[in-house]
Amino acid sequence: MAHTEHDADIVPVILGGDIGAYAIGREFHEAYGTRAVAVIQDPIGIILHSRIFEHERVETIGADDVRAALERVHARNPGKTLVVVTNSEPCIPAISAIRDELPYVVTPTPRPEVIEQVSNKDRFNELCRANGLDVPETELVRLAGTDPIAPSELPFPVVAKPALSPEYARFINQGFKKVYFVERQEQLDELWRDLRAAGFAGSFLVQELIGGDDTYMDSITLYIDSTGTPTLFGGANVLLEDHAPAMLGNPVAMITAPMPGIWERCAKMLSDIGYRGFANFDVKRDPRTGRSLFFEVNPRIGRNSYYNCAAGANPMRFCVEDLVHGRRVEPVRIDNEILYTLVPTRLVRRYVRDPKLLARLDALIRAGRVYDPQRYRADAGLRRMIDVTLTELNQVRKFKRYYPEPTDTSF
């Protein structure tokens, strides 16, 4: 992609150091030819050994440490605007705390009061229903205190997951899972006891189990500009998700697809409540009814944002033109079909059981329309490419261990 005339105006700053953060850095580099600064405690190898990243290490991702890091970056780049982006939910509170304190910082992260609306499950369900979007049956369980927790009224099996990811992040490091598949009330009671014993005082969601393997999941990416106008509409059908306990539910292979109608309803829902910035919806199609059920909206661009770029619409251009240059971008609805994957295509093929979907997958492979954000020709140093290869081999090992065969529920 050709660089714009505004290359020197910005410094991309990315809070986080995972594959999703690398993808955002690549998007900035493709659009503006500029290196990004990763503000992170411990970046993964593909960022640590990258030519398109600088590194600003921090002790914590708290507001004080992040503010100090941004001040150091600005001191090295006077007169430039820092475009601060994160795809890490634990980093969002720091952005919320300091976004208005530093006049040289802009961010496509929504305001905290709006994040609160879409993160509150009751409010989210209300907003979805008001905009013609279906949601699964859900119970909210508050774990604070010691009061007994009533049994679930939903039929088992059910799915249990944290209501807010940032407050739960440190518990994943203690061995708790990102999402639980629960077959009996006794298992649910045991989970509540273990969480309380570990000191978790937040809330969990218990949801009806929607059948279907990973290929019934969809992803929607939107950008709502500062005037409330949706300018980026992206979508993809998931082929395969990560099944390691700490990463469960993160897509690793997708085919881009237009989602007219749903796109507009999602965008209206967000714009009407004052949402500005990137949003990423998790959706599942119910194989029994064909309905699309909305699980949640993430107040960030999404770990797999590069599927939009690979299909022809670089997300970073939308936020930079809006937030830095104050220019309106003509809305783009992505309809170009590509295969986005973080794992070898031979692994993806093993998990696609629908013949028509497999034919789409194979046609894209034959046409060479396969994109992995980690494999960037402009950043193909030997040490980094070794990191990429090792990461892909590790993915194969993880699937052999955690999800050796596809199932009808994806659990």
N, C-alpha and C positions, 0 to 999 in steps of 0.2 A: 504494500500500500504506500502511496506517495506521502511524504511528509508535508505537513501544512506550513504556511508561512509564519506560524506562531510558535515554532519549536522552542524559542528561548524564553518564553513568557512563564513557563510553569516548571515546577518540580513535583513529579508524582511521588507521594509518600504512601506506602502501603503498610498498614498495621496487620502483621501476621507473617507467617513464614512457611505456609504449606503449598500444595499444588495449586490451590485456588489463588493464592497470592502471586505465585509465579505467572499464572495466566493473566492476571490484571496487569502485571509489569510488562508482559509481552504485548498486550493490547496497547498500552501507552507507547511502547517502542515502535510498534507497527504504525500507529497513527501519527506520532510526533517525533520519532527518532531520538527520544530522550531516555536516559537511564532513570530508573525508579530507585527510591530509597526504601529499603525494608526496615521498619522499626519492629524489632522482635527480640525475644530473649535467646532463642536458639533456632536459626533457620535450617531447613532441610538442605541436603547437599545440592539439589538443582538450583537453589538460590545462592547458597554460600559460594559455589563455584561458577556463578553466572557472570557474563560480560555486561549484561544489561541491568544489573543491580549494584547499588552500593548498600552498605549495611550500617545501621545505627542501633547498636545493642542497648537494651534496657534491662534493669534488674527485675521490674515488674511491668504489668500492663495497666497499672493504676494511673489515675489522671495526672498525678504529680510527675511521675517518670515520663509519661508520654508528652506532657507539656514541655518538660526540659529537653526531650529529644527533638521536638519540633522547633524549639528555640535555637538549638544547635544547628539544625539543618538550615534554618532561615539565616543564621549568622554567616554561613558559608555561601548563601545564595541571596544576597540582599536585592530587593527590588522584584523578586519573583513571587508568584503565587504558589503556595503549597496546596496541591489537590490531594486531600487526605481520604483514602478509600480503605475500607476493610471488608473482608468476608468472614471475619471471626466474631461471633456474637459476644464472647467475653471482652472484646475490645470496644464494643459499642458504648458502654457506660463512660469510658474515658473520652471518647469523641463528644458525647453529649455534654460532659462537664466542661470542656474547654473550647468548644467550637466558636463561642462568641467572645472569648477572651483574647484571641490572637487575630488581628485584623488581616493578616496575610494568609489566613487559612480559609479554604472553602471545602465543603464535603457533600457528596450525594447521599449521606446517611440521613434518614428522616429525623425530624424533631422528636425528643423523648416523649412528649405528650401524645404524639400520634402513634409512636411505637407502642405505647401503653394501651392504646385502643385496640390495635390489631393483635396484641399479645394476650389481652384479656379474653379468655375463651368464650365467655358468654357474649361479650360485645362482638367478637369476631363472628360468631354464629349468627347474631342478629344482623350484622352488616351483610353477610353472605346471603341470608334469606331475603333481605330487603332488595337485593340485586339479582335475584333469580339464580343463586348459586347454592347447590345442595351441600350439606355437611353430614358427616357420620354422627350417629348417636354418641354422646360424650358425657362423662361424669367428671367433675372436678373434685379431687381429694386433697384436702389441706393436711399436711403432716406436722405442722407446728403444734407444740403442746403434747399432752399425754392422753387426751380424750380418746375413747375407743372410736375406731373408724367403722362405719356401717358397711355391711357387705354390698357388693356391687349388685345392681338390679339388671345389668345387661346380661344377655345369654353368653355363656362361655363357649369357645375361647374368646379372649379379648386381647387388646393391645394396651400396654401401659407405657407412658413416656413422660418426661418432665414437662411442666407447663411453660417454664422459662429456661432456655439453655444456659445463659450466663451464670446463674446461681448454681447450676448443676455441674459445670465443667470440671471442677476439682474432684467431684465424686467419681467421674469416669476414670480419672487417674488412680482412684482407689480400687478399681476393678468393677464398678457398677456399669451396666450396659446403657447404651443410648436409647434403646427401645426393647421392651420385654413382650414376649409372646406368652400369655398366661392361660393355662387350660383349666384351672380349678381355683375356687375361692381360697383354698388353703395356701396355694402358691402366692396369691395376691397378699394375703395376711402376712406371710413370711417376708415378702418384699417390703411391706410397710414397716415391719419390726426392724429389718436390717437397715433401712434408710434412716429411721429414727435413731438407732443405736450408733450410726456413723455420724450423726449430727446434722442430717439434712432436715431443714425446717421449711422448705418451700412447698410447692404444690405439684401434684401429678395429674395427668389426664388418663382416664380409662375410656377406651373407645371400642365400639363394635369392630370386629374383625371383618374387613372387606376382602373377599377372596381374590384369587388371581395372582399369578407370579409377577416378577419384576416388570414384565412387558406391559402390564396394565397401568403402570405409573406414567404420569406426564409432568413436565416442568414448564412453567411460564415465567418469562422474564419481561419486566416492564421498566421504563424510565418515565417518570412524571416530572416535567420541568418546573421551574420556579413560578410559572404562571398557572400551574395546574393542568397543563396540556400534556397528554401522553404522547411521547414522540418515538419510543422504541417498543415494538411488540415482537417478542421472540417466543418460540415454543419448541418443544422436543418430546418425542415419544421415547421413554426409557427402554433400553434393552436389558440392562444388567445393573444391579446395585451392589455396593460393597456389603459384605456379610460378616466382617470382623466385628466383634462386640462394640468396640468404641467408635466404629465408623458406619454402623448399620444404617442402611437407608440412603447413603450418599451414592448417587448414580455414577457409574464408571463407563457406561457406553450408552449413546443416545443417537436417534435420527431426528433431525430437525423437521418440524411440521407446522403448517399454519393452523391457527385455532380461532377462526373468525367467530364472532358472537361471544364466545367466552372471553376473548381478549378485551372486548369493549366493556363487558359487564365488570370484569376485574378492575379495569382502569377507572371506570366511573365510581366504583365503590371507594377506591383510594383517593381519587381527586376530590370527591365530595367531603371527605373528612380532613382535608388539608394536607394529605400525604404528598411529600415532594422527595424525589430521589429514586433510587433503585428498589425494586421489589421482586421477590422470587416466590412463586406459589408451588406447593406440592399438591398434586391432584392424583386421584386414582379412579379409573373407570371400573365400575362394578360389573363383573362378567354376567351376573344374574339379570341385571336390569338395563345395562348400558349407560346408566347415569354417571356423570363425572362428579366425584365427591371431593370437596376441598378440605384438606387436612390442616393447612396453616399457610400463612404468608410470612416469609423471612424478610426482615427489614434490612436487606443487603442484596448485593447483586447475585449471589449464589456461587458456589464452589466451581460450577461448570460453566461460567459465563462465556468461555471461549467458543461455545457452540454458536453463539450469535455472531461472533467475529468471523468464524470459519464460513458461515453462511452468507457473509457479505455486509454485516452491519456491526462496526466496531463500537461497543458500548461506551468506551471512554470518550469518543468524539462527541457523543450526545451530552455528557455531563460537562466537558470542558467548554464546548461552545455555549452552553447555557450558563454555567456558574462563573466562568472566567471572562468570557467575551460578551455575555449578555445577548447572544444572538439566538433567534428561533431556528430550530432545525425542523425541516419538513418531516412529518411522521413517516416511519418505515415499518412495514409489516413484512417480516421475513417469510418468504415462501420458497427459498432455495433449499433443496434437500441435500444434506451431507451426513456422513457418519462421523460422529465425535466419539473418541474412545481414549481411555487411559490405560487400557489393557490390550494384549495381543488379540487380533481379530479371530484367531483360531479358538481362543477361550470364549469370546462372545458367542460364536456360532454354536457352541455346546449347550448354551442356555436358552436359545431361541427355538421354541417348539412349534410355533405357528408357521405353516409352510409359506403363506403369503408374506409374512414379515421376514422370514429367512430369505425369500427371493429378493425383497427390497435390499436387505443387508448385502447379499452377494452381488447384486447389481452395482451398488455403490463401491464395493471393494474392487470389482473388475474395472470400474470407471476411474479408479484412483481418487475417489472423492472421500478420502479418509484423513481425519485431522486429529492429531494429538498435540495439545498445547505445550507439552514438555519438549517435543521434537521441533526445534526452531532453528532453521538454517543459519540465521544471524547470530546464534548463540550455541554453536555446536563444538565448543571446546572439548577435548578428549576427556578431561576429568569429569566434566558435567555430564557428558553422554554415558560415561560409565555409571554415574549415579542414576540416570534415567533407566538404563538397562537393568540395573540391580533392583530398582523399584518395580519394574514390570515383572521380573522373575519372582519377586516377593508377592506380587498380586496373585500369580499362579499358585504359589504355595498356600496363600491364605484361602483361596477358593477351594482347594483340595481339602483343607482342614475344616473350614466353617460351612461350606455350601457345596458339597461335591456333586450334587444333582439338583436340578430345578424341582420345586415343589408347587403345589396348587395354591399355596398361601404366601409363598416366598419366605417362609420361616422354616 
